[in-house]
Each structure stands twice: as structure tokens, then as C-alpha cells.
């Protein structure tokens, strides 16, 4: 360790208290460097924490705006959703039930983000990764029972996991028998026919078996 003069930069002997060139008071170089590094580290840490706080507040504000800009469901609508989730629970879709029961916020019409995007008629829509589900009037009007509503929720739960339309349609169509949503019972339902057509459009790999009805390879 050397005593470097902060004024003229002359390196003096360790035991010298004043610079022999300019008579300025001496401070150990290592001490100055340590202090400067400490101050620099503190400033960087404060800036990082500030940026993290800004990011968290921005995301939270965005989430709140999505929830607040859409209406909530009424008690009858909430009851039908709970009944549909109960079907999924009974049929063994534990991961989807956990998402739908504990992490999803349900709204009754489009928030400002959904309203800004043109879309076709739908039973429901999700905002990933915010786990917000918009449930449209068709969800309550067209399904003939809780099992059909469960099929729709099963589809939307795949979006809550981050899957695209192909993945969501394919998952539901491959698992329809497990759900109890079969052609024998629901083949004439508007929801069944609509979902089958949309599945063929979004997951054509499931409908390439020409020898089978509707080309459905899963039959």
C-alpha cells in the first residue's frame, strides 16, 4: 500500500503523512479505491431496484386496467362456470382445474385490449399470461349442458397455459372421450359441430384419414 498524493499524484513512502513535493495531506490509495467502488456499487444497485420497481408497477397497472375495463359475471353465470369446472375435476383434468379455480379472473365482456382486436364470434377468450378469461353470452346460450361448457373451458385452459389455437383444439379433441363429450350424445349439438369444424381448420393433422367419417383419425 502506497500513499499517493491526491494533488500532485506523487507516490510517497507509507509512513509519510504529507506529500514531500506539495505538502498536501496523504490518503492511502487502496482506501480511496475501496470507497469509490462502494459508492459505485450502491448507485448501480439503486438504479437496478428502481428499474425493477417501475417494471412491476407497469405490469400491475396494465393488469388492473384489463380487469377494470370489463364487467364481472353475475351469480348465475359464476354458478354455471363452477359446475363446468366440477365436471373437469370429476374427469381428472387436475392441472386445468387448478388454473381455472385459483388463478383465473373471469369477466363478462371485452376489456379494452380485446375490444381493440377484430375477432370472430367466440364462446370465450383469454389474455395470457395475465390469466384473464372473457366469457361471452354464447357460452351460456348454446351448450346443452355442463359437459359442453366444460369442453369450452378445457380449450381456454390450454390458452392459459400458453398454447396456441392448434394446441388448444387438438388437446380438447383428443381428450373429448375422457371428458365424456362424445359424438353419440352430442353429435347434433351446435357446439359439437362448430368445434369439430374449427378443430379441422386449426388442427388438420387430425382429419387426414379419408376412410373415416369426416376424415377424423381420432374416431
PyMOL commands that set and color helices and strands:
alter all, ss='L'
color gray80, all
select helices_A, chain A and resi 29-68+75-90+94-103+112-115+137-141+146-160+165-174+176-179+183-186+190-202+204-206+213-215
alter helices_A, ss='H'
color red, helices_A
select strands_A, chain A and resi 3-4+11-12+27-28+105-107+124-127+132-135
alter strands_A, ss='S'
color yellow, strands_A
deselect
rebuild
show_as cartoon
